[in-house]
Structures are given as structure tokens and as C-alpha cells.
Amino acid sequence: ARIRWHKRRWICREHACQTVTFLEHDERVCAPRARLGVRAIRWAIRQLRFEGATIAGLARQLATTWNTVWSHIKPCLQAASDDPVRFAGVRVLGVDEHVWRHRGGDKYATVIVDLTPVRDHTGPARLLDVVQGRSKRVLSSWLAACPQEWKDNIEIVAMDGFSGYKSAAASQLPGAVTVMDPFHVVHIAIDALEQCRQRVQQETLGHRGRKGDPLYAARKTLLTGTDILTDTSQARLDALFACPDHADVHTTWRIYQDLLAAYRDRDPRRGKNTLRHLITTLTRPGLPHTCIELARMGRTFTRRAGDILAYFDHPHTSNGPTEAINGRLEHLRGIAQGFI
């Protein structure tokens, strides 16, 4: 609705008054000199947050200009982000990187999310801040600026395998438990399996995977859990592993499947024991000396064993909601066409 408001002007007869004239207004309806009402601003912010709208699209719907819409909603968004109340009750943090730019400048940003509502089953995760850069210094500086009382309430920090975030959390939040997200742990194993397959492909056939090559044809089957393999897929793997040249791929595949089984175990204690045994196995001399991918993965898992195993003590702590917010940020960057 478009409101036409004929405002009355009041004149003060007091000679000492510096203002002299007053124009009536009601800030519950519209702020002084504003071109959008309070309800219109509230509606625009909701469209931005939940409907993926753009400023240009909102300007078209409100029959006004881009600058008018942005100049009215920016102060409200800034006030909401500066409100210290939104930091209250945070006990579980999620930290992850986000590729904000693909060309020029620092392309990474650090995303900090409140995972407490997800852990307590009271609501969705909440974005706390996005800081430019990805390093120990970036996260340490952000945490150092937070009140000590707030930091003392942080119980868990969920993160990926980046050691800079681990060092920052250990120095600024010594009383918090750091948990390495299962998604990133499994992704390390997937990378090892893929690199092993590609290496063996080159060593046996002398070229990259092509249609008809056994290893290339089974690339997706290798990443499938054994509990959902079809008979045809299982037969393909049996034929693949029957070749002695594929021994390294077979060993890496078995480690990958054991890792999946540990995370899928309904008993957290049993899953933790399985994963602990797997990490110990990766450091034993019994593995093939040619399997450099497993050796690299073993060093990573051994270095972060405490963070990896901590997930089973806090099974509802996952960086999945943080990744979901990263997706929302990517959508925001896309609809803004880079102008943010």
C-alpha cells in the first residue's frame, strides 16, 4: 500500500526555542524523512533473509530505486549485527572457510556460526560473523576481541582440518573441545583413494583414465559404501581387486570403508574404538610401502586424532549447518553479481 500522509507543521512561540518549527511524525509508521515505511523495511529484510531476493528486485516491487531500498535497510541490518544480544547463549561454535572471491585479493573468508540451537534441537544454526581471510591470525583476532566471559562459555568448536583454526581455538579457547567434522575426515580418505587410483592408473597403463579402463570405470563404485553396493557393483570390485597391480587401491579402499563403518555405527563407543584402531593401523609398518597416500593420511589422522575421536563423545556436533550457511552465502554472492 502507498500511504499519502499530510503532515502538520507546528510552530513554537517561545523566543528561546532554537528549532522554532516542528513537523509531526510517528516513528512506528515511518522514520523522519524516510521514503519507506517501517513495515516495508521489515518486509524487505525478510525477503532478503529467507526468500533470496535482490535489492534490485525489491526496488522494482516497491516502485522505487536501488539506492532508496539499500539506504533504508542497511542501518537496520547494521544495528542487528552490532546487537550484543545475538551473541548470548553461544556454547557451540562452527568455523569454516568460504571462497568469497575467485579473482583478485584475498579470496577466502572465515565463517563463524552458532551451532548451539542445532545441538540442543531448539532451532537452526545462526551466522555470527564473516571475517575476511583464512588464517590462525584471523580467527585469533576475532576471538581476542570477544569478552572473556563469553569465551569461557564456549564448550565445543567444530571445524575442518585446517591447522590454523585448530591453533587459534587452542590459544583463545583453552577450555573448549575441538571437534573435526566427519565430512572433512571422510573427504581426506576420499582424496587419498582418488589419488591412489590415479597414481596406479598411470603406473599400470601410462595414461589418465579413459573409457574402458577398469580403474576409471570403477571410480564411482569405489566411493560407494559396501552396505549399499549392488551385486553387479560388488562383482566389478572383485574383478578389479583380483589384479595384483591394484593392491594399493584395494588397501586404501578397505581403510576408506572401515572409516565409513565407524561413523555409521549406531553405538558411538564402538565407532570410536573402530576409528581409534584404524588410526593406529595407519601408523603401523604393515602397510605397503608404495602406498604413499595412506602414509600421508595416517600422518594427518595421527596429528588430529584427538579432534577426530572427540566427535563420538559429542555425536550431535557437526559442521554441516556451517556448510549450509556457506551455501547461502554463495547464493547471496551470486545474486549480487559480485558487487558486495
C-alpha positions as CSV (number, residue, x, y, z in Angstrom):
1,A,0.0,0.0,0.0
2,R,1.1,3.5,-0.7
3,I,0.4,5.9,2.1
4,R,0.0,9.6,1.5
5,W,0.5,11.5,4.8
6,H,-0.4,15.2,5.1
7,K,1.8,16.2,8.0
8,R,1.0,19.3,10.1
9,R,3.8,21.7,10.9
10,W,3.9,23.2,14.4
11,I,5.4,26.5,15.4
12,C,6.8,27.2,18.8
13,R,6.1,30.8,20.1
14,E,8.9,30.6,22.6
15,H,11.6,33.1,21.6
16,A,14.4,30.9,23.2
17,C,13.5,27.9,21.1
18,Q,16.2,27.1,18.6
19,T,14.1,24.8,16.5
20,V,11.0,27.0,16.1
21,T,9.1,24.7,13.8
22,F,8.2,21.0,14.2
23,L,6.8,18.6,11.7
24,E,4.6,15.9,13.2
25,H,5.8,12.3,12.7
26,D,5.2,8.8,14.2
27,E,8.3,6.5,14.0
28,R,6.0,3.5,14.4
29,V,4.8,4.2,10.9
30,C,7.7,6.0,9.2
31,A,11.0,7.5,10.3
32,P,11.6,11.2,9.7
33,R,12.4,12.0,6.1
34,A,12.1,8.3,5.2
35,R,10.7,7.2,1.9
36,L,9.8,3.6,3.1
37,G,7.6,2.8,6.0
38,V,8.6,0.6,8.9
39,R,6.6,-2.3,7.7
40,A,8.0,-2.0,4.2
41,I,11.6,-2.1,5.5
42,R,10.7,-5.1,7.7
43,W,9.2,-6.9,4.7
44,A,12.3,-6.1,2.5
45,I,14.7,-7.5,5.2
46,R,12.6,-10.7,5.5
47,Q,12.7,-11.1,1.7
48,L,16.4,-10.8,1.7
49,R,17.0,-13.2,4.5
50,F,14.5,-16.0,3.7
51,E,13.5,-15.6,0.0
52,G,16.8,-15.0,-1.7
53,A,15.6,-11.6,-3.1
54,T,17.9,-9.0,-4.5
55,I,17.9,-5.3,-3.8
56,A,17.1,-4.6,-7.4
57,G,14.1,-6.9,-7.3
58,L,12.8,-5.3,-4.1
59,A,13.2,-1.9,-5.6
60,R,11.0,-3.0,-8.6
61,Q,8.3,-4.4,-6.2
62,L,8.3,-1.2,-4.1
63,A,8.4,1.1,-7.2
64,T,11.5,2.9,-6.0
65,T,15.2,2.9,-6.7
66,W,18.1,0.6,-5.6
67,N,19.7,3.4,-3.5
68,T,16.4,4.1,-1.7
69,V,15.9,0.5,-0.7
70,W,19.5,-0.1,0.4
71,S,19.8,3.2,2.3
72,H,16.8,2.3,4.4
73,I,17.6,-1.4,5.2
74,K,21.3,-1.0,5.6
75,P,21.1,0.8,9.0
76,C,18.7,-1.9,10.3
77,L,20.9,-4.7,9.2
78,Q,24.0,-2.9,10.8
79,A,22.1,-2.4,14.1
80,A,21.1,-6.1,14.1
81,S,24.7,-7.2,13.5
82,D,26.0,-4.9,16.2
83,D,23.5,-6.1,18.8
84,P,25.4,-7.9,21.5
85,V,22.2,-9.9,22.5
86,R,22.7,-12.2,19.4
87,F,25.9,-13.5,21.0
88,A,24.1,-14.6,24.1
89,G,23.9,-18.3,24.9
90,V,26.5,-19.4,22.4
91,R,28.2,-22.7,23.6
92,V,29.0,-24.5,20.4
93,L,30.9,-22.7,17.6
94,G,31.3,-23.8,14.0
95,V,34.2,-22.4,12.0
96,D,34.8,-23.0,8.3
97,E,36.4,-21.3,5.3
98,H,34.4,-19.8,2.4
99,V,35.7,-18.8,-1.1
100,W,34.3,-15.3,-1.3
101,R,36.3,-14.1,-4.4
102,H,37.6,-16.2,-7.3
103,R,39.7,-13.4,-8.7
104,G,41.9,-10.8,-7.1
105,G,42.6,-10.0,-3.5
106,D,42.1,-12.4,-0.6
107,K,39.6,-14.9,-1.9
108,Y,39.0,-16.7,1.4
109,A,36.7,-15.6,4.3
110,T,36.3,-17.2,7.7
111,V,32.6,-18.0,8.6
112,I,31.8,-18.3,12.3
113,V,28.4,-19.9,13.2
114,D,26.5,-20.6,16.4
115,L,25.7,-24.3,16.4
116,T,24.1,-24.3,19.9
117,P,20.5,-24.4,18.6
118,V,21.3,-27.4,16.4
119,R,23.0,-29.3,19.2
120,D,20.1,-28.5,21.6
121,H,17.4,-29.2,18.9
122,T,15.9,-25.7,19.5
123,G,16.3,-24.2,16.1
124,P,18.6,-23.7,13.1
125,A,22.2,-22.5,13.2
126,R,22.9,-18.8,13.3
127,L,25.5,-16.8,11.4
128,L,27.6,-14.8,13.9
129,D,30.2,-13.2,11.6
130,V,32.1,-13.4,8.3
131,V,35.8,-12.3,8.6
132,Q,38.0,-11.6,5.6
133,G,40.9,-14.0,5.3
134,R,41.7,-17.6,6.4
135,S,44.5,-18.0,8.9
136,K,45.3,-18.5,12.5
137,R,45.7,-14.8,12.9
138,V,42.2,-14.0,11.5
139,L,40.3,-16.3,13.9
140,S,42.6,-15.5,16.9
141,S,42.0,-11.7,16.3
142,W,38.2,-12.3,16.2
143,L,38.2,-14.4,19.3
144,A,40.5,-12.0,21.2
145,A,38.0,-9.2,20.6
146,C,35.2,-11.2,22.3
147,P,34.6,-10.8,26.0
148,Q,36.4,-13.3,28.2
149,E,33.1,-14.3,29.9
150,W,31.7,-15.1,26.5
151,K,34.7,-17.2,25.6
152,D,34.5,-19.1,28.9
153,N,31.1,-20.4,28.0
154,I,32.2,-22.0,24.7
155,E,32.2,-25.7,25.2
156,I,32.8,-27.1,21.7
157,V,34.4,-25.8,18.4
158,A,33.6,-27.8,15.2
159,M,36.0,-27.2,12.4
160,D,37.6,-28.7,9.3
161,G,41.2,-30.0,9.0
162,F,42.8,-26.6,8.7
163,S,45.5,-26.4,11.3
164,G,45.3,-22.6,11.6
165,Y,41.8,-22.8,13.1
166,K,42.9,-25.5,15.5
167,S,45.8,-23.4,16.7
168,A,43.6,-20.3,17.1
169,A,41.0,-22.2,19.1
170,A,43.6,-23.9,21.3
171,S,45.1,-20.5,22.2
172,Q,42.0,-18.4,22.6
173,L,39.6,-21.1,23.9
174,P,41.7,-23.5,26.0
175,G,38.6,-24.8,27.9
176,A,36.7,-25.8,24.7
177,V,36.8,-29.2,23.0
178,T,37.8,-29.1,19.3
179,V,35.9,-31.5,17.0
180,M,37.0,-32.3,13.5
181,D,33.8,-32.6,11.4
182,P,33.2,-36.1,10.0
183,F,32.6,-34.7,6.5
184,H,36.1,-33.4,6.3
185,V,37.6,-36.5,7.8
186,V,35.9,-38.7,5.2
187,H,36.9,-36.3,2.5
188,I,40.6,-36.8,3.4
189,A,40.1,-40.5,2.9
190,I,38.3,-39.9,-0.4
191,D,41.2,-37.7,-1.6
192,A,43.6,-40.5,-0.6
193,L,41.6,-43.1,-2.5
194,E,41.2,-40.9,-5.6
195,Q,44.9,-40.0,-5.7
196,C,45.9,-43.7,-5.2
197,R,43.6,-44.7,-8.1
198,Q,45.1,-42.1,-10.4
199,R,48.6,-43.0,-9.5
200,V,48.1,-46.7,-10.1
201,Q,46.3,-45.9,-13.3
202,Q,49.4,-44.0,-14.6
203,E,51.8,-46.7,-13.4
204,T,49.9,-49.6,-15.0
205,L,48.6,-48.0,-18.2
206,G,50.8,-45.0,-18.6
207,H,47.9,-42.5,-19.2
208,R,45.0,-40.9,-17.5
209,G,41.7,-42.8,-17.1
210,R,39.8,-43.5,-20.3
211,K,36.6,-45.1,-21.1
212,G,37.0,-48.8,-20.8
213,D,39.9,-48.7,-18.3
214,P,39.0,-50.8,-15.2
215,L,40.1,-48.3,-12.6
216,Y,38.4,-45.4,-14.4
217,A,35.2,-47.3,-14.9
218,A,35.0,-48.2,-11.1
219,R,35.9,-44.7,-9.9
220,K,32.3,-44.1,-8.5
221,T,31.8,-47.6,-7.3
222,L,35.0,-47.3,-5.2
223,L,33.4,-44.4,-3.3
224,T,30.2,-46.3,-2.5
225,G,29.7,-47.8,0.9
226,T,29.7,-51.6,0.9
227,D,26.3,-51.7,2.6
228,I,24.6,-50.2,-0.4
229,L,26.6,-51.9,-3.2
230,T,24.6,-53.9,-5.8
231,D,25.6,-57.4,-6.8
232,T,26.8,-56.0,-10.1
233,S,29.0,-53.3,-8.4
234,Q,30.4,-55.9,-6.0
235,A,31.3,-58.2,-8.8
236,R,33.1,-55.3,-10.6
237,L,35.1,-54.6,-7.5
238,D,36.0,-58.2,-7.0
239,A,37.3,-58.4,-10.6
240,L,39.2,-55.1,-10.1
241,F,40.9,-56.2,-6.8
242,A,41.9,-59.6,-8.3
243,C,44.6,-57.9,-10.3
244,P,47.9,-57.8,-8.3
245,D,48.7,-54.4,-9.8
246,H,45.7,-52.9,-7.9
247,A,46.8,-53.9,-4.4
248,D,47.4,-50.3,-3.3
249,V,43.9,-49.3,-4.4
250,H,42.5,-52.3,-2.6
251,T,44.3,-51.5,0.7
252,T,43.2,-47.8,0.5
253,W,39.6,-48.8,-0.3
254,R,39.4,-51.1,2.8
255,I,40.7,-48.3,5.0
256,Y,38.1,-45.9,3.5
257,Q,35.3,-48.5,4.1
258,D,36.4,-49.0,7.7
259,L,36.2,-45.2,8.2
260,L,32.6,-45.1,6.8
261,A,31.6,-48.1,9.1
262,A,33.0,-46.3,12.2
263,Y,30.9,-43.2,11.5
264,R,27.8,-45.2,10.6
265,D,27.9,-47.3,13.7
266,R,24.9,-46.7,15.9
267,D,27.0,-47.3,19.0
268,P,29.3,-44.2,19.5
269,R,31.6,-46.1,21.8
270,R,32.1,-48.9,19.3
271,G,32.5,-46.5,16.5
272,K,35.2,-44.6,18.4
273,N,37.1,-47.8,19.1
274,T,36.9,-48.8,15.4
275,L,38.3,-45.4,14.3
276,R,41.0,-45.5,17.0
277,H,42.1,-48.9,15.8
278,L,42.1,-47.6,12.2
279,I,44.3,-44.6,13.1
280,T,46.7,-47.0,14.8
281,T,46.7,-49.3,11.8
282,L,47.7,-46.4,9.5
283,T,50.9,-45.8,11.6
284,R,52.0,-49.4,11.7
285,P,54.7,-50.7,9.3
286,G,52.4,-53.4,7.9
287,L,51.0,-51.2,5.1
288,P,52.5,-51.4,1.6
289,H,55.5,-49.1,1.4
290,T,54.3,-48.0,-2.0
291,C,51.0,-46.6,-0.7
292,I,52.2,-43.1,-0.2
293,E,48.6,-41.8,0.0
294,L,47.8,-43.9,3.1
295,A,51.0,-42.7,4.7
296,R,50.1,-39.1,4.2
297,M,46.6,-39.7,5.5
298,G,48.0,-41.6,8.5
299,R,50.1,-38.6,9.5
300,T,47.1,-36.3,9.3
301,F,44.9,-38.6,11.3
302,T,47.6,-39.1,13.9
303,R,48.2,-35.4,14.3
304,R,44.4,-34.7,14.7
305,A,43.4,-37.9,16.4
306,G,42.0,-36.2,19.5
307,D,39.8,-33.9,17.4
308,I,38.6,-36.8,15.2
309,L,37.7,-39.1,18.1
310,A,36.1,-36.2,20.0
311,Y,33.1,-36.4,17.6
312,F,32.0,-39.7,19.2
313,D,31.8,-38.0,22.6
314,H,29.7,-35.2,21.1
315,P,27.8,-37.0,18.3
316,H,25.4,-34.2,17.6
317,T,28.2,-31.7,16.8
318,S,28.7,-31.3,13.1
319,N,29.8,-28.6,10.8
320,G,27.0,-29.5,8.4
321,P,24.9,-26.4,9.3
322,T,28.0,-24.3,8.7
323,E,28.4,-25.7,5.2
324,A,24.7,-25.0,4.7
325,I,25.2,-21.3,5.6
326,N,28.2,-21.3,3.2
327,G,25.8,-22.3,0.5
328,R,23.5,-19.4,1.4
329,L,26.5,-17.0,1.2
330,E,27.4,-18.4,-2.2
331,H,23.8,-17.8,-3.4
332,L,24.0,-14.2,-2.0
333,R,27.3,-13.6,-3.8
334,G,25.7,-14.9,-7.0
335,I,22.6,-12.8,-7.0
336,A,24.7,-9.7,-6.1
337,Q,26.8,-10.5,-9.2
338,G,30.0,-9.9,-7.1
339,F,29.1,-6.4,-6.0
340,I,29.2,-6.9,-2.2
